[in-house]
């Protein structure tokens, strides 16, 4: 898996960075499919064996138009590049009635997820 950061002499994988971000309610920045993204990860898990993160994208770009204020996104973790934990405020997102079906197994999530 792609490694992204060195913390205390250890190289962290994207998955480890995202798990830490969920546990500390920290937004992250990085590149996904060639677009810079700013998002607050709400859950890390798997969908059909693929490691994924579900989060509220509040900034950056996307191949589809990002609505003003942001929107929910799923990201395949192995396709994320240059992940960094940000020191900005965590964005809890907007409530929706959208089913959260993009994860069939959850490793870690914020309180109240689902």
Secondary structure, 3 states (H helix, E strand, C coil): CCEEEEECCEEEEHHHHHHHHHHHCCEEEEEECCEEEEEEEEEEEEECCEEEEEEEEEEECCCCCCCCCCEEEEEEHHHEEEEEECCCCCCCCCCCCCCCCCCCEEEEECCCCC
